[in-house]
Amino acid sequence: MKAKTTEEAVYRLREMGPECSPRQLAGVLGGNPYYYNAAAKDGTLDFDHHWRGNALRIYTESVIKKITGGT
């Protein structure tokens, strides 16, 4: 279920730990997990990330900085 406010999204992201999967991120921000994977493969994903084998892992702090405007 998508977070209703930025504060709720930040809280849920911090609960996930230092990194999350595209599916977890889509559960908080909305969207389709596939698009996060496709953007990462194309090099256009706006969040810091890395690959663990074939699994995309996205750093939650970079997502938090992006959605809060860097504060």
Rosetta blueprint (number, residue, H / E / L):
1 M L
2 K L
3 A L
4 K L
5 T L
6 T H
7 E H
8 E H
9 A H
10 V H
11 Y H
12 R H
13 L H
14 R H
15 E H
16 M H
17 G L
18 P L
19 E E
20 C E
21 S L
22 P H
23 R H
24 Q H
25 L H
26 A H
27 G H
28 V H
29 L H
30 G L
31 G L
32 N L
33 P H
34 Y H
35 Y H
36 Y H
37 N H
38 A H
39 A H
40 A H
41 K H
42 D H
43 G L
44 T L
45 L L
46 D L
47 F L
48 D L
49 H E
50 H E
51 W E
52 R E
53 G L
54 N L
55 A E
56 L E
57 R E
58 I E
59 Y E
60 T H
61 E H
62 S H
63 V H
64 I H
65 K H
66 K H
67 I H
68 T H
69 G L
70 G L
71 T L
